[in-house]
Amino acid sequence: MSDIWNRLSAHRKAQGDRRIDALFAEDTDRAAACTTRADGVVFDWSKTMIDKDARDLLIQLARDRGVEAQRDAMFAGERINETEGRAVLHTALRNLSGSVTVDGQDVMPAVRETHARMSDFARQVRDGSFMGQGGRITDVVNIGIGGSDLGPYMAVLALAPYHDGPRTHFVSNVDGADIADTLKGLNPAKTLVIVASKTFTTIETMTNARTARDWMAGSVDDPAAQFVALSSAVKMTADFGIDGTRVFGFEDWVGGRYSVWGPIGLSLMLAVGPERFDEFLAGGAAMDAHFRTAPLDRNLPVLLALVGIWHHQVCGYPTRAVLPYDNRLLRLPAYLQQLEMESNGKRVAMDGSDLTVASGPVVWGEPGTNGQHAFYQLIHQGTTPVPCEFILAAKGHEPDLAHHHILLAANCLAQSEALMRGRSLDEARALMQAKGLQGPELERQARHRVFPGNRPSTTLLIEQLTPFVLGQIVALYEHRVFVEGVILGINSFDQWGVELGKELALKVEPLLKGDASGGHDASTEALAAEIRALRG
Ligand SMILES: O=P(O)(O)OC[C@H]1O[C@](O)(CO)[C@@H](O)[C@@H]1O
């Protein structure tokens, strides 16, 4: 562990049982001093135990770990994904007027050409000049998993007020229930199926794609004519029978969980239209520009990452809750789970040595106010603090329901205030006294009503959830994950940890079919035998 990590942990220890609210008492300017802004996005991290010394140490950590140099290397198209020998250039997909070279070759003409083809295709589907074999396309089914599902699904839900294209559905799970429930009620002759898979080999996606093709073949003469492929493996899309005019390719320097900005975002483009999609890209590009130019101590992704590092690696809190007070960000926590846990859930550093600090935290969450009636009990009174990251828009999209929005916002602010302040035993006693209790019963009841408080939270405030702002938010989290990865010294862009389970699933399949036996542990063999018996 380097000196700076030791100093951070010594500083944390020295804070002892000091409280967050004491930091406000000491510094009346704290709320403003601990608020970082980027093009209308406001990030308040004042309700944490990051005091001035901790902040300086964290900024020093980012500087020492080479965040600025690594950031510049990423944007310059260097092969920073060393275990896969790839550049990391999802940022190129949202900066269409830019120029980036990989191995001396300008990659932007191809990016622009694919974007233009996608936009043309989306316009044709939306205005009816591209039709299904039974008429105008009414429904789009995106078949993909992981990054080929979570990004577009999250964004389509988030931008519901802008959705004026065909209905959009998402199928990801290999569980037949997913595709069966989705296709039920759809007219195959008016449905467009998108097979979204970077590799075009992912077993869940290819199984679902074949099922969709069979479903369509029952109703139309040429099912492949209503299929679209989004992939880096263009040859495999041809083998599946999809005509090259409906194949939108992308390069291997776009990681799956970073791919919503390009062809994998086609379902979003069909839903909201190419112009709104471009606003989403512009929001991402604006956050890129901020990330590239703002000094570290005023850099939003850097500050967000450092707050994460403080809570997980320094304070040792095992999880992080993302709590959007915006029902349309329903899938954001799931999207961030992949983005953060697939990127930074690694136990070795880039050079193969063991990490000497903890890897990324468990990320989870649910929109407020629903979560308040489910798991906030633990957040307020459980024994392990959970740093909470609130996300709130100042305005909703329903002017007639503004009173709902005020209530929503009031709940969000109240939760962060309650987490910080808590309720002391004396306050709880007073409450019980007011109810007429006394003696040992008063004491017992009061103890249940104590909130320890001093629980950290941050608030990300936006004006309204528009396509541009959604782009800013997604790019913000991408860069946060990148900065955390650089500080931890890991490669945030590979995902070897998903391979073993995939390989073994292929070996377990024949066991379940009764075509093979042996080669597995006794528990797996016994469970497979039980399943075979139950299936009859
Ligand atoms: O787009 P593909 O190649 O089907 O991959 C889907 C997902 O599978 C993974 O490779 C591993 O689960 C993810 O990184 C990726 O987003």
The ligand as an SDF file (V2000), in Angstrom:
LIG
                    3D

 16 16  0  0  0  0  0  0  0  0999 V2000
  -22.9340   -8.2610  -26.8260 O   0  0  0  0  0  0  0  0  0  0  0  0
  -22.5340   -9.6630  -26.4960 P   0  0  0  0  0  0  0  0  0  0  0  0
  -21.2860  -10.0750  -27.1990 O   0  0  0  0  0  0  0  0  0  0  0  0
  -23.6720  -10.6060  -26.7780 O   0  0  0  0  0  0  0  0  0  0  0  0
  -22.2000   -9.7300  -24.9680 O   0  0  0  0  0  0  0  0  0  0  0  0
  -23.1660   -9.4740  -23.9910 C   0  0  0  0  0  0  0  0  0  0  0  0
  -22.5530   -9.2760  -22.6430 C   0  0  0  0  0  0  0  0  0  0  0  0
  -21.7900  -10.4080  -22.2720 O   0  0  0  0  0  0  0  0  0  0  0  0
  -20.5940  -10.0180  -21.6180 C   0  0  0  0  0  0  0  0  0  0  0  0
  -19.5340  -10.1830  -22.5000 O   0  0  0  0  0  0  0  0  0  0  0  0
  -20.2780  -10.8470  -20.4210 C   0  0  0  0  0  0  0  0  0  0  0  0
  -21.3710  -11.1410  -19.6430 O   0  0  0  0  0  0  0  0  0  0  0  0
  -20.8140   -8.5430  -21.3210 C   0  0  0  0  0  0  0  0  0  0  0  0
  -19.6400   -7.8430  -21.1370 O   0  0  0  0  0  0  0  0  0  0  0  0
  -21.5750   -8.1300  -22.5310 C   0  0  0  0  0  0  0  0  0  0  0  0
  -22.1820   -6.8840  -22.3520 O   0  0  0  0  0  0  0  0  0  0  0  0
  1  2  2  0
  2  3  1  0
  2  4  1  0
  2  5  1  0
  5  6  1  0
  6  7  1  0
  7  8  1  0
  7 15  1  0
  8  9  1  0
  9 10  1  0
  9 11  1  0
  9 13  1  0
 11 12  1  0
 13 14  1  0
 13 15  1  0
 15 16  1  0
M  END
$$$$
